[in-house]
Structures are given as C-alpha cells and as structure tokens.
C-alpha cells in the first residue's frame, strides 16, 4: 500500500490529480477496462471515474475504445510519464532529478497488462484533445511501412506539417510515400517554407487540390484510419475517431483514391 501511495504521489508531482493518478495506475495494472472495473481497482467512486477519465483523455494518457460497454485503454506507463514530463515546461530540470524513481516505477509494472502501441483489429477509439491527437498522428507516421494519405483543409494541414515536418521527412527517407489532398478556397494561400520543402520531395510526396469541404483524415498503409468527427474546430482540437477496422479502413482508402484521381494537380492560388 505504501508503494502505491508513493507511486500516486510521483504522478501527482508530475501534474495529475490524486484521482487521475489512481485511475491511470489502475488501468496500467488491468489493461483495457470498463468504468466499473477501473473504479473498483482504483477504489474511486464510479460517478467520479467518468470525470477523471475525460481528464486523462485530454492529457493523452487514456484512449476510449468504443464498444458495448465502452472500455478505456491506457498508453504505456513509460510513455505516459514522458508526456507528463514534457508538460512541466518550467519545472523540467527539477523533474528530471526524479527520473530514477520514475524508471523504478516502470520496473514495478513489468509483467502487468500494459497495452501494445497499436490498435487491435476492429477497435474504434475516440481521440480527444491536442496531446492525444498529436500522439496518435506521430505513432501512425512512425509505424508506416508503405504509405500515408492525408486529407484536410489547407490551413489546418499547414499546422499539422509544422509540427510533424521532421517525422514526415524521416519516413520519406525510409521509402514511405505520402499523398495529400488539400481543400482550398477562393482566397490565395501562402505556403510556409516547410511545405515548400515537402513539395521538393516529389514523387515521394505528392499533393492535389479540391474545393469541396473535407474531413481531416490520415490513412496508414490502408490499414489504420484517423478521421475528424467535427469540422468547427482547428485540426489539433478536433475530436477524432481512430480505427483499424478493415471494412472502414478499406472503404475510406477507396474513397480517397477516387477523390485523388479527380483532384487538381495544380493550383494557381497556392503561392
């Protein structure tokens, strides 16, 4: 019990509330679980767990698996600790002094039911919040073997490229082909330098243009899909649905290929 209290305190020091730390550690021990199981393991009231899980999703520490009943899956504890460390901007130096304790925590959880980095077949996961979206997008790019297909509004896409540029260049060097369909408007669109640098990588990176509204979509190797569920927010803050369901992934891949074939290869409004 004392060891658990010390572990909870470490997570609290890294920015979680006591209840968030208890629920996150409970999920780390159990693996993907329902609210009822997580509440019982964490010794937290069931009605409080819903609120706590929403906060953990926002921090990118927990993913929601859409099923009956819904389940919640923690990211690996070591990765979660890294995310929390990065969020403590001004206190990074002080927190790094606790790295020994942090890795001791990871050792304690060896052999527990920590989840794999990939999504299991047929899972549907709700990705909410900036950190969760960026974490999922980076994983998809990093694990791509053959192709990444993007689809987004021009302005939203430039935000994504600014953040993911180094990773995109790295996977291009590995031989991964990137295609992108951008939605443009009647206004002129100014291209930032990192986008122009990507254009120089043709044919490894290719882009085409349409005028119709688009959801934000990322397709990895025709196997994994990340799609926005709202369009009234910028790309970083939109909630997204992630899935490796083969029917859904293949359907969106076919739709993407049809749109790609009909999209414009050049656009005079891009400068």
N, C-alpha and C positions, 0 to 999 in steps of 0.2 A: 504493500500500500504506500509506503514512504517513497519507493522508487517511482511509482506512478505520479505521486504528488510533485516530485522533483521534475519529472518529465513535463507535466502540465505547466509548472512554473516556468520552465525554459521556453515553451511555446508562448506563454503569456508575455514573457520578456521580449519575444520576437514580434509581438503585436496582436496576438489573438486574445479574445476574452477567455475567461476560465471555462465557460460552457462550450465555446468553439473548440478549445483545446481538448476537452474531454470527448466531444463528439468526433472530432477528427481522429484522435488516437483510437477511439472505439472502432471506427471504420477501418483504420490501419490494421487492427487486430482481426477483424471479421472478414474484410474484403467487401464486395458489393452487398449492400444490405437494405432492408426496408427501414422505414422510420421507427417502427415498433422494436425491431431488433437493435437498432442503433441506440434508441432511448434506454433500453434495458441494459445494454453493455456499458453505456456511459453513465448510467444512474442519473439521468436527466429527465425531467417531466416531458412526456410525449408532445404536449402542446408547445413546449419551448423548442423542441428539436427542429420543427419546421422553420422557425425564425433563424435558428442557428445555422441550419443547412443552407438557407438562402445567402447568409453572410459568407459562408465558406465557398459557395459557388462564385460569388462576386470576387473573392480573392484568388480564384483559380485553383483551389485546393481540392474541390469535390466536383464531380460531374453527375448529372441526373440522368439515369437510364429510364427511358420511357417504356413502361411495361405495366402489367397488372399483377400486383401493385407496383408502383414506381420504386426503383431502387437507387441508391446513392453510392457512387464509387469514388474512393479517394485516389489522388495521384500518389505515386510512390513517396514515401516519407522523406527520403533524402532530397528528392526534387522539390517537395513542399517546403522543406526547411530552406532550400536555396531561394525559392520565391520570397519567403518571408524575410530573409536576409537582404535581398535586393530592395525590398520596400522600406527598409530602415535607412534611408539616404544619409541623414546627418549622423547616424549612430553606427555606421558600418565598422569603423575602426574598433569601437568598443565591443561590438557583437562578434567580430572575428576572433576575439580573445576567448570566446566560448566554443570555438569550433571543436575542440577536443571533446567537450561534453556532448556536442551535437552528434558527432560520429559514434560516440558511445551509445547514444540513443538508437542510432541506426543498427548497431550491432545487436542491441537487445531485441530488435524486431526481426532479425534473421530467422527465417523459417515460418514467419507468420504469413497470412494470406494477402500479402501486398499484391496489387494488381499489375498485370502486364501493361506495357506502354501503348499497345494497340487496342482498338475497339474489337470486341468479339463479333463474330458474324451475326447479322440480323439485329444488332443493338441500335437503338435510337437514343442519342444523348443530347440533352439541351445544354448548349454552351452559352453562358451569360456573363457579361462583364468584360472589360478590357483585357485583364490579365488572362482570363480563361481563353478568350478568342486568340490572343497572340500566342499563347502556349500551344493551342491546338494547331494553329496555322504553321508554326515553326516545326512541330512534330511531323506534319504532313509533308512539308518540303524536305525535311531531313531524312525521311524514310522513303521518299520517292525513288523508284528504280528506273522508270522509263519516261513518265510524262506528268506534267502538272498543267491543268487547264483552268484558267481564271476567267471570271466574268464579273464586271462591276461598272458603276458609273466612273467616268474619267477622274473626277476629283477624289472620289473615295479610293480609287486604285492608286493614285499618287501617294496617298497617305500610307497605304499598305506597302508600296515599293520603298518608301523612305525607311520604313522600319525593317523590312525583310531583304533589302538590297544585297547585303553581304552574303546572306544564305542563298539567295537566288543565283548569284554569280558562282558560288561554290558548287551548287548542284548542276549548273550548266557545264562546269569543268568535269563533272562526273559522267556527263553524257545524257543527262536528263533534258528532255525537250519541253520548253514552256510555250504555251499558246495563251493569248489573252484577247477577249472580246470586250471592247470598251464602248459604253454608251456616251455619245456626245450630244451637245445641244447646238443651237444656232449661234451661240457665242463662241469667240475664239478661246482656245485652251492653251495655256502656256505650259510647255514641257520642262520639268526640272531636269537638272543635269543627270541624276541617277537614272531617269527614264531614257534619256538620250543615250546613255552608256549601255543600257539594256538593248536598245534598238541596234546598236553596233554588233550585237552577238547573233544576228540573223545568219543562218536559219535556226539556230538553237533556240532563239527567242523570236516569236512572231506575234504580231498584233493586227487585229482588224476592228472595224468600227460599225456601229449601228446607231439608229436614232430612237429606237423604242426603249421604254423603261426596262431595266434589268434587275433581277435579284442579285445579291452578291453570292457567287458560287466558286468553290475550289473543288476540283476533282483530282484525286491522286491515283495514277496508274489504272484508271477506270474501275477502281475498287473501293475507294473511300470518298465520301461526299461531305462537304460542309456548305450549308446554304442558309442565307438570312431568312428570318421569319417576319421581319418588319422592314419597311423602307423609309420610315420617318426619322431615322437617326443616322449619324455617320457610321461608316463601316466598322470602326472599332467598338462602338457602343451597341450595335445591333445584336439582339439575341440570335443565335444560330442553331440549326439542327445538324448534328453530325451522325453519320451512319455508314456502315459497311454492308448494309442490306444489299445483296446482289441485284435484286429487281430494281430497287430505287436508283442505285449507282449506274446501272446499265441504261436505264431509261433517261436519266439526266445526261449521260455521255452521248447517247444517240441524239437527244435534243441539241446538245452543244455542237455536235458535228454538223447537224443540219443548219444551225444558225451560223456556224463558221463558214460553211460553203456559200451562204447567201450574203455574208457581211462584206463591207467595202474594204479593199486592201489599202486604199489611200484616203487621206482626209486633209483637205486644204485648211481646216480650222485648227489644226494642230501645228503649233509653231515653237 
